[in-house]
Amino acid sequence: MQTFYVTFGVKYREEPHPTWDKAHPDGYLTIIAKDIAMARRFTAALLATNYSFIYTEDDFNTARWAAGELGRIEFSEAS
């Protein structure tokens, strides 16, 4: 399993997110999935197109996000 990080646009600082009330541009959603394709599928199922980026663990620095982890979703191999 791999770790991926989903970030949100600045508009969610003021506007409510349409599908996930914890979304905020100063934080991120952690997704644990088999691969990036699975992470994208589950992100789309949860957030539709209402997110900014999905990062791999190598490309993400958690220290840059003041609010830290807003949530965590872990998928099993059977998902």
Secondary structure as the mmCIF struct_conf table of DSSP 4:
data_model
#
loop_
_struct_conf.conf_type_id
_struct_conf.id
_struct_conf.beg_label_comp_id
_struct_conf.beg_label_asym_id
_struct_conf.beg_label_seq_id
_struct_conf.end_label_comp_id
_struct_conf.end_label_asym_id
_struct_conf.end_label_seq_id
STRN STRN1 GLN A 2 THR A 7
HELX_RH_3T_P HELX_RH_3T_P1 VAL A 10 ARG A 13
TURN_TY1_P TURN_TY1_P1 GLU A 14 GLU A 14
BEND BEND1 GLU A 15 GLU A 15
HELX_LH_PP_P HELX_LH_PP_P1 PRO A 16 HIS A 17
BEND BEND2 PRO A 18 THR A 19
TURN_TY1_P TURN_TY1_P2 ASP A 21 LYS A 22
TURN_TY1_P TURN_TY1_P3 PRO A 25 ASP A 26
STRN STRN2 GLY A 27 ALA A 33
BEND BEND3 LYS A 34 ASP A 35
HELX_RH_AL_P HELX_RH_AL_P1 ILE A 36 LEU A 47
TURN_TY1_P TURN_TY1_P4 ALA A 48 THR A 49
BEND BEND4 SER A 52 SER A 52
STRN STRN3 ILE A 54 THR A 56
HELX_RH_3T_P HELX_RH_3T_P2 GLU A 57 ASP A 59
HELX_RH_3T_P HELX_RH_3T_P3 THR A 62 ARG A 64
TURN_TY1_P TURN_TY1_P5 ALA A 66 ALA A 67
STRN STRN4 GLY A 68 GLU A 74
TURN_TY1_P TURN_TY1_P6 GLU A 77 ALA A 78
#
